[in-house]
Amino acid sequence: MATSDVLSRISLFVPVSKRLLLIVWPFLAVVAFLVLLAMVSVDILSAGRAYVGGEGLWSKAQKDAVYYLTQYAQNKEEGEYLKFSSGDRGATWRPESKDRARQTNPNIEVVRNGMLEGRTHPDDLPGVNSLVERDSLLISLLP
């Protein structure tokens, strides 16, 4: 028996609406899966954007601190030292929060407060936390 004979016999017993459903449902499943995949990828990209923004703030704060300290060392002006000591320290949470988030049982409240001090938007906190956890998982898998 050829495949076309089997299909023609099935078509005698199965109504048209059910045959249409048998043809369409795999495509609907694929479309639903692709929509879910797109939503997850947008969340990951948004968390990555927030993470990179925080790293940029941390880097800028470090650069400014080095600049003002160098100016103070060269000129011995008290104003430069005051700029150094009162500089934007809000972004210096990054190394500590990353280390705490990568621990086996991190204190989520401490990590959250550190990220808020670093001017991460509260809506981005869950995504950034999951991104750091995934990062630490990947690092632990490397030899």
Buried (B, 14 or more C-beta within 10 A) or exposed (E): EEEEEEEEEEEEEEEEEEEEEEEEEEEEEEEEEEEEEEEEEEBBEBBEEBBEBBBEBBEEBBEBBEBBBEBBEEEEEEEBBEBBEEBBEBBBBBEEBBEBBBEEEBEEEBBBEBBBBBEBEEEBBEBBBBBBEEBBEEEEEEE
